[in-house]
Every structure is written in C-alpha cells, then in structure tokens.
Amino acid sequence: MRGMPAVVLTRGQVAYVVIDGSDEPHAGTSVCPAPFTTFEIDLHGIEGTFVIDARVPNYVDYFPSCSPLGVTAVLPADDVIGKVRQPA
C-alpha cells in the first residue's frame, strides 16, 4: 500500500473505523499495560484533535492494550450500515 488511506466525507456523512488489539499478554509477560481509555483522532483539513472514549460496548473494560493497535479498515458508513451492529 502506498500513502495514507483516506475516506473523503462531505458535511453530515459518517465513517467507521475498525480497530484491532488484544487482551492477551505478550509471550514472556503475565500482565498487560493499562487499557486505552481514550482515542485521539486527527481529521485531515481540520485543526485540532478529537478525543473519544475508548470504552468497548458489551466488554467489561476499556480497549485492551496488550498489543499495538491496528487499523484494519476505514469505511464510509453507507458501506457498513446494516452490516454491523450499531452501538446502543
């Protein structure tokens, strides 16, 4: 892949991002660092950073930090509406 993946949105559109991680300690360790409690989001063309809560719906805690975060997809909402369960 070349360059930074991007989804171009017009005013009022929504996008989803799929983030993966792990709640299993790395080999040779028995504990994980403290979980991520927030995510910082930078939007191209908009000055400043947005901070969102990293609590995982239907999970007992915030997003686990046992492994580096991986962004596996950034999609316009129209591509996933009805295909993923909406947050409560």
Protein Blocks (a to p, Z undefined) as FASTA:
>chain_A
ZZjddddddehiacdddddddfbdcehiabdcdddfbdcdddehiacjddddfbdehiab
dcdfkbccddfbdcdfklmgojaccdZZ
